[in-house]
Amino acid sequence: MIHNQKRSTPIRRNLRKIVPEPEQRLWYFLRNKRLLGYKFRRQQSFGRYVVDFYCAELHLAIEIDGDSHYTTDAESYDRERTKYLNVCGIQVLRYTNTEVMKNINGVVEDIASHLPSP
């Protein structure tokens, strides 16, 4: 598995600078080991793909899907990306922008339900 290659650094930096509000909201709960003591990173790359949040200890990626993810091409791309990540041993949890914006507590609880208790 190839992750965080130097060639993807500018892309990842740019993604960290331009953060959609749903990602900002969720990051508040994930950063600084706030969720059950697990460390999450933002904009981690694997091969040619970049995930929104990643916990290396658990091999867990979290994706926040906005409107651009609901076209036929985007859904196909997301399936391909998830398949690749799964082959790499990474579990992927997906949430919509709407879920995060309207039910952040429910999203955080769902993520926590996928984490082992410390």
Backbone as a printed PyTorch tensor [residue, N CA C, xyz], in Angstrom:
tensor([[[  0.8570,  -1.1800,   0.0000],
         [  0.0000,   0.0000,   0.0000],
         [  0.8950,   1.2330,   0.0000]],

        [[  0.6450,   2.1120,  -0.9010],
         [  1.4240,   3.3420,  -1.0140],
         [  0.5660,   4.4870,  -0.4990]],

        [[  1.0730,   5.1760,   0.5410],
         [  0.2800,   6.2970,   1.0550],
         [  1.1400,   7.5350,   1.2420]],

        [[  0.4820,   8.6700,   1.1450],
         [  1.0930,   9.9870,   1.3020],
         [  2.3690,  10.1670,   0.4870]],

        [[  2.2790,   9.8350,  -0.7800],
         [  3.4120,  10.0510,  -1.6740],
         [  3.6500,  11.5480,  -1.8320]],

        [[  4.9110,  11.9130,  -2.0700],
         [  5.2600,  13.3330,  -2.2010],
         [  4.4650,  14.0210,  -3.3060]],

        [[  4.1780,  13.2910,  -4.3850],
         [  3.4620,  13.9380,  -5.4830],
         [  2.0400,  14.3410,  -5.0990]],

        [[  1.4840,  13.7240,  -4.0590],
         [  0.1300,  14.0890,  -3.6370],
         [  0.1220,  15.1760,  -2.5710]],

        [[  1.2910,  15.5900,  -2.0800],
         [  1.3540,  16.5920,  -1.0170],
         [  0.6570,  17.8970,  -1.3860]],

        [[  0.8870,  18.4840,  -2.5660],
         [  0.1730,  19.7340,  -2.8870],
         [ -1.3480,  19.5660,  -2.9180]],

        [[ -1.7980,  18.4330,  -3.3980],
         [ -3.2450,  18.1750,  -3.4470],
         [ -3.8060,  18.1080,  -2.0310]],

        [[ -3.1210,  17.3450,  -1.1700],
         [ -3.5870,  17.2030,   0.2120],
         [ -3.5520,  18.5290,   0.9560]],

        [[ -2.5040,  19.3170,   0.7380],
         [ -2.4140,  20.6380,   1.3790],
         [ -3.5740,  21.5240,   0.9490]],

        [[ -3.8580,  21.5160,  -0.3440],
         [ -4.9570,  22.3290,  -0.8580],
         [ -6.2910,  21.8840,  -0.2640]],

        [[ -6.4970,  20.5910,  -0.1620],
         [ -7.7380,  20.0780,   0.4170],
         [ -7.8750,  20.4680,   1.8890]],

        [[ -6.7350,  20.5440,   2.6000],
         [ -6.7890,  20.9530,   4.0040],
         [ -7.0740,  22.4470,   4.1540]],

        [[ -6.7210,  23.2340,   3.1480],
         [ -6.9760,  24.6810,   3.2030],
         [ -8.4310,  25.0090,   2.8920]],

        [[ -9.0150,  24.2890,   1.9470],
         [-10.3870,  24.5500,   1.5090],
         [-11.2770,  23.4650,   2.1120]],

        [[-11.7220,  23.7060,   3.3360],
         [-12.4630,  22.6860,   4.0680],
         [-13.9490,  23.0180,   4.0740]],

        [[-14.7720,  22.1330,   3.5030],
         [-16.2230,  22.3610,   3.5560],
         [-16.7140,  22.3350,   5.0100]],

        [[-17.7870,  23.0440,   5.2680],
         [-18.3070,  23.1370,   6.6310],
         [-18.5990,  21.7770,   7.2780]],

        [[-19.1910,  20.8060,   6.5560],
         [-19.4180,  19.5070,   7.2000],
         [-18.1120,  18.8580,   7.6890]],

        [[-17.0470,  18.9790,   6.8960],
         [-15.7710,  18.4210,   7.3330],
         [-15.2310,  19.1740,   8.5380]],

        [[-15.4130,  20.4790,   8.5820],
         [-14.9770,  21.2640,   9.7410],
         [-15.6960,  20.8060,  11.0030]],

        [[-16.9850,  20.6030,  10.8680],
         [-17.7750,  20.1700,  12.0360],
         [-17.3180,  18.8160,  12.5520]],

        [[-17.1320,  17.8730,  11.6490],
         [-16.7190,  16.5440,  12.0890],
         [-15.2900,  16.5720,  12.6320]],

        [[-14.4130,  17.3580,  12.0160],
         [-13.0280,  17.4440,  12.4690],
         [-12.9520,  17.9080,  13.9220]],

        [[-13.8720,  18.7640,  14.3330],
         [-13.8990,  19.2240,  15.7240],
         [-13.9710,  18.0270,  16.6750]],

        [[-14.7260,  17.0020,  16.3180],
         [-14.9090,  15.8380,  17.1850],
         [-13.7930,  14.7970,  17.0330]],

        [[-13.0960,  14.8250,  15.9040],
         [-12.0630,  13.8170,  15.6480],
         [-10.6560,  14.2740,  16.0360]],

        [[-10.4080,  15.5660,  15.9800],
         [ -9.0370,  16.0490,  16.1960],
         [ -8.6100,  15.9030,  17.6540]],

        [[ -7.2960,  15.9350,  17.8380],
         [ -6.6890,  15.8800,  19.1790],
         [ -7.1380,  14.6780,  20.0060]],

        [[ -7.3840,  13.5680,  19.3270],
         [ -7.7720,  12.3090,  20.0000],
         [ -9.0350,  12.4610,  20.8500]],

        [[ -9.9500,  13.3230,  20.4060],
         [-11.1740,  13.5690,  21.1730],
         [-12.1470,  12.3940,  21.1440]],

        [[-12.0900,  11.5800,  20.1140],
         [-13.0460,  10.4790,  20.0090],
         [-12.3910,   9.1970,  20.5200]],

        [[-12.6870,   8.8700,  21.7630],
         [-12.2050,   7.6510,  22.4250],
         [-10.6830,   7.5090,  22.4010]],

        [[ -9.9770,   8.6280,  22.2650],
         [ -8.5200,   8.5990,  22.3260],
         [ -7.8150,   8.1850,  21.0500]],

        [[ -8.5520,   8.0590,  19.9480],
         [ -7.9410,   7.6470,  18.6790],
         [ -7.5010,   8.8600,  17.8740]],

        [[ -6.3160,   8.7430,  17.2600],
         [ -5.7600,   9.8210,  16.4470],
         [ -6.2710,   9.6960,  15.0120]],

        [[ -6.8590,  10.7670,  14.5300],
         [ -7.3060,  10.8450,  13.1400],
         [ -6.4800,  11.8990,  12.4180]],

        [[ -6.2310,  11.6480,  11.1470],
         [ -5.5480,  12.6070,  10.2750],
         [ -6.5220,  13.0740,   9.2160]],

        [[ -6.2620,  14.2750,   8.7080],
         [ -7.0810,  14.7960,   7.6130],
         [ -6.3510,  14.6060,   6.3020]],

        [[ -7.1200,  14.3220,   5.2610],
         [ -6.6190,  14.2540,   3.8840],
         [ -5.4060,  13.3340,   3.7470]],

        [[ -5.6080,  12.0770,   4.0600],
         [ -4.5790,  11.0490,   3.9230],
         [ -4.7310,  10.4160,   2.5450]],

        [[ -3.6090,  10.2030,   1.8590],
         [ -3.7040,   9.6050,   0.5220],
         [ -3.2490,   8.1500,   0.5410]],

        [[ -3.8900,   7.3830,  -0.3200],
         [ -3.5630,   5.9720,  -0.5450],
         [ -3.5970,   5.7560,  -2.0470]],

        [[ -2.4400,   5.4520,  -2.6360],
         [ -2.3880,   5.3400,  -4.0790],
         [ -2.8160,   6.6660,  -4.6770]],

        [[ -3.7660,   6.6180,  -5.5820],
         [ -4.2320,   7.8590,  -6.2200],
         [ -5.4490,   8.4700,  -5.5320]],

        [[ -5.8330,   7.9200,  -4.3930],
         [ -7.0240,   8.3900,  -3.6930],
         [ -6.6690,   9.1420,  -2.4170]],

        [[ -7.5030,  10.1200,  -2.0670],
         [ -7.3420,  10.8770,  -0.8260],
         [ -8.6310,  10.7240,  -0.0290]],

        [[ -8.4940,  10.3310,   1.2430],
         [ -9.6720,  10.2000,   2.1060],
         [ -9.7540,  11.4140,   3.0250]],

        [[-10.9620,  11.7520,   3.4480],
         [-11.1640,  12.9340,   4.2800],
         [-10.4980,  12.7900,   5.6450]],

        [[-10.7410,  11.6590,   6.3150],
         [-10.1790,  11.4130,   7.6520],
         [ -9.6920,   9.9700,   7.7120]],

        [[ -8.6120,   9.7660,   8.4860],
         [ -8.0480,   8.4160,   8.5690],
         [ -7.4600,   8.1730,   9.9510]],

        [[ -7.7770,   7.0110,  10.5100],
         [ -7.1900,   6.5470,  11.7670],
         [ -6.2840,   5.3710,  11.4180]],

        [[ -4.9650,   5.5910,  11.4830],
         [ -3.9960,   4.5560,  11.1080],
         [ -4.0610,   3.3620,  12.0480]],

        [[ -4.2640,   3.6210,  13.3210],
         [ -4.2970,   2.5390,  14.3140],
         [ -5.3820,   1.5190,  14.0010]],

        [[ -6.5030,   1.9910,  13.4830],
         [ -7.6490,   1.1110,  13.2140],
         [ -7.8340,   0.8060,  11.7340]],

        [[ -7.0150,   1.4130,  10.8730],
         [ -7.1730,   1.2680,   9.4190],
         [ -8.6050,   1.6350,   9.0260]],

        [[ -9.0190,   2.8210,   9.4800],
         [-10.3870,   3.2830,   9.2780],
         [-10.3810,   4.6390,   8.5750]],

        [[-11.0920,   4.7180,   7.4610],
         [-11.2450,   5.9690,   6.7240],
         [-12.6820,   6.4550,   6.8820]],

        [[-12.8340,   7.7720,   6.9550],
         [-14.1570,   8.3780,   7.0330],
         [-14.2760,   9.3570,   5.8740]],

        [[-15.3510,   9.2220,   5.1290],
         [-15.6120,  10.0680,   3.9680],
         [-16.8990,  10.8490,   4.1940]],

        [[-16.8470,  12.1350,   3.8710],
         [-18.0330,  12.9940,   3.9170],
         [-18.3770,  13.3210,   2.4710]],

        [[-19.5430,  12.8660,   2.0310],
         [-19.9480,  13.0110,   0.6300],
         [-20.8790,  14.1920,   0.4210]],

        [[-20.4460,  15.1000,  -0.4350],
         [-21.2720,  16.2380,  -0.8220],
         [-22.0580,  15.9200,  -2.0730]],

        [[-22.7130,  16.9330,  -2.6340],
         [-23.5650,  16.7530,  -3.8060],
         [-22.8200,  16.1810,  -5.0010]],

        [[-21.5440,  16.4920,  -5.1330],
         [-20.7810,  16.0220,  -6.2980],
         [-20.6180,  14.5040,  -6.3120]],

        [[-20.9170,  13.8430,  -5.2150],
         [-20.7670,  12.3870,  -5.1440],
         [-21.9820,  11.6330,  -5.6830]],

        [[-23.0080,  12.3400,  -6.1020],
         [-24.2540,  11.6690,  -6.4710],
         [-24.5410,  11.6650,  -7.9590]],

        [[-23.5130,  11.7490,  -8.7660],
         [-23.6710,  11.5340, -10.2000],
         [-23.2830,  10.0830, -10.4780]],

        [[-23.6710,   9.5740, -11.6220],
         [-23.3430,   8.1920, -11.9720],
         [-21.8390,   7.9800, -11.9960]],

        [[-21.1020,   8.9030, -12.5950],
         [-19.6450,   8.7810, -12.6620],
         [-19.0190,   8.8290, -11.2750]],

        [[-19.4820,   9.7470, -10.4370],
         [-18.9230,   9.8820,  -9.0960],
         [-19.2210,   8.6540,  -8.2430]],

        [[-20.4200,   8.1110,  -8.3700],
         [-20.7610,   6.9090,  -7.6000],
         [-19.8840,   5.7370,  -8.0240]],

        [[-19.6180,   5.6190,  -9.3180],
         [-18.7340,   4.5730,  -9.8250],
         [-17.3130,   4.7680,  -9.2900]],

        [[-16.8360,   6.0040,  -9.3150],
         [-15.5100,   6.3320,  -8.7990],
         [-15.4180,   5.9950,  -7.3080]],

        [[-16.4520,   6.3540,  -6.5330],
         [-16.4630,   6.0660,  -5.0970],
         [-16.4530,   4.5640,  -4.8250]],

        [[-17.1880,   3.8000,  -5.6280],
         [-17.1800,   2.3300,  -5.4620],
         [-15.7800,   1.7720,  -5.7230]],

        [[-15.1540,   2.2690,  -6.7970],
         [-13.8020,   1.8250,  -7.1480],
         [-12.8140,   2.1860,  -6.0300]],

        [[-12.9360,   3.3920,  -5.5170],
         [-12.0450,   3.8440,  -4.4460],
         [-12.2530,   3.0180,  -3.1790]],

        [[-13.4920,   2.7860,  -2.8050],
         [-13.7800,   1.9920,  -1.6170],
         [-13.2550,   0.5700,  -1.7760]],

        [[-13.4330,   0.0010,  -2.9520],
         [-12.9200,  -1.3440,  -3.2210],
         [-11.4000,  -1.3760,  -3.0590]],

        [[-10.7090,  -0.3850,  -3.6180],
         [ -9.2530,  -0.3030,  -3.5000],
         [ -8.8390,  -0.2100,  -2.0270]],

        [[ -9.5050,   0.6740,  -1.2800],
         [ -9.1660,   0.8470,   0.1310],
         [ -9.4340,  -0.4230,   0.9220]],

        [[-10.5360,  -1.1080,   0.6270],
         [-10.8440,  -2.3690,   1.3010],
         [ -9.7770,  -3.4200,   1.0270]],

        [[ -9.3040,  -3.4970,  -0.2180],
         [ -8.2350,  -4.4380,  -0.5640],
         [ -6.9690,  -4.1110,   0.2290]],

        [[ -6.7620,  -2.8280,   0.5180],
         [ -5.6090,  -2.3940,   1.3180],
         [ -5.8270,  -2.6330,   2.8100]],

        [[ -6.9900,  -3.1600,   3.1690],
         [ -7.2760,  -3.4420,   4.5760],
         [ -7.8780,  -2.2730,   5.3230]],

        [[ -8.4180,  -1.3040,   4.5960],
         [ -8.9910,  -0.1110,   5.2150],
         [-10.5090,  -0.1670,   5.1360]],

        [[-11.1510,  -0.0270,   6.2840],
         [-12.6080,   0.0530,   6.3400],
         [-13.0070,   1.5020,   6.0520]],

        [[-14.0640,   1.6910,   5.2950],
         [-14.5160,   3.0320,   4.9270],
         [-15.9240,   3.2680,   5.4750]],

        [[-16.0700,   4.3580,   6.2250],
         [-17.3870,   4.8010,   6.6780],
         [-17.7480,   6.0410,   5.8740]],

        [[-18.9810,   6.0930,   5.3640],
         [-19.4170,   7.2260,   4.5290],
         [-20.6240,   7.8980,   5.1800]],

        [[-20.6030,   9.2200,   5.1340],
         [-21.7120,  10.0280,   5.6240],
         [-21.9470,  11.1500,   4.6220]],

        [[-23.1610,  11.6210,   4.5520],
         [-23.4740,  12.7240,   3.6420],
         [-23.2610,  14.0520,   4.3630]],

        [[-23.0980,  15.1040,   3.5680],
         [-23.0250,  16.4470,   4.1460],
         [-24.2550,  16.7280,   5.0050]],

        [[-25.4120,  16.3240,   4.5100],
         [-26.6640,  16.5720,   5.2320],
         [-26.6650,  15.8800,   6.5850]],

        [[-26.2190,  14.6200,   6.6220],
         [-26.1550,  13.9030,   7.9060],
         [-25.2790,  14.6500,   8.9030]],

        [[-24.1280,  15.0890,   8.4490],
         [-23.1940,  15.7850,   9.3370],
         [-23.7820,  17.1100,   9.8040]],

        [[-24.3950,  17.8470,   8.9070],
         [-24.9210,  19.1640,   9.2530],
         [-26.1650,  19.0950,  10.1460]],

        [[-27.0020,  18.0970,   9.9190],
         [-28.2670,  18.0310,  10.6620],
         [-28.2240,  17.0870,  11.8590]],

        [[-27.2420,  16.1740,  11.8910],
         [-27.2140,  15.1900,  12.9720],
         [-25.7730,  14.8260,  13.3260]],

        [[-24.9610,  15.8240,  13.6510],
         [-23.5520,  15.5740,  13.9470],
         [-23.3900,  14.6080,  15.1200]],

        [[-24.2670,  14.7010,  16.1230],
         [-24.1530,  13.7950,  17.2690],
         [-24.4030,  12.3500,  16.8550]],

        [[-25.3690,  12.1450,  15.9740],
         [-25.6390,  10.8000,  15.4810],
         [-24.4840,  10.2510,  14.6660]],

        [[-23.8500,  11.1040,  13.8580],
         [-22.6970,  10.6820,  13.0550],
         [-21.5400,  10.3000,  13.9720]],

        [[-21.2710,  11.1320,  14.9700],
         [-20.1770,  10.8490,  15.9030],
         [-20.4590,   9.5600,  16.6730]],

        [[-21.6930,   9.3620,  17.0920],
         [-22.0590,   8.1240,  17.7900],
         [-21.8780,   6.9140,  16.8870]],

        [[-22.2460,   7.0480,  15.6090],
         [-22.0730,   5.9300,  14.6830],
         [-20.5920,   5.6120,  14.4790]],

        [[-19.7760,   6.6410,  14.3240],
         [-18.3390,   6.4050,  14.1950],
         [-17.8160,   5.7080,  15.4400]],

        [[-18.1950,   6.2180,  16.6000],
         [-17.7450,   5.6280,  17.8720],
         [-18.1510,   4.1610,  17.9850]],

        [[-19.3020,   3.8120,  17.4080],
         [-19.7600,   2.4100,  17.4770],
         [-18.8610,   1.4770,  16.6580]],

        [[-18.0670,   2.0410,  15.7440],
         [-17.1300,   1.2480,  14.9410],
         [-15.7320,   1.2050,  15.5440]],

        [[-15.5390,   1.8870,  16.6710],
         [-14.2290,   1.9460,  17.3230],
         [-14.2170,   1.0440,  18.5440]],

        [[-13.1270,   0.3030,  18.7380],
         [-13.0410,  -0.4830,  19.9640],
         [-12.9080,   0.4440,  21.1720]],

        [[-13.4600,   0.0520,  22.2810],
         [-13.3080,   0.8600,  23.4990],
         [-11.8500,   0.8380,  23.9290]],

        [[-11.3470,   1.9880,  24.3610],
         [ -9.9260,   2.0280,  24.7770],
         [ -9.6800,   1.2420,  26.0480]]])
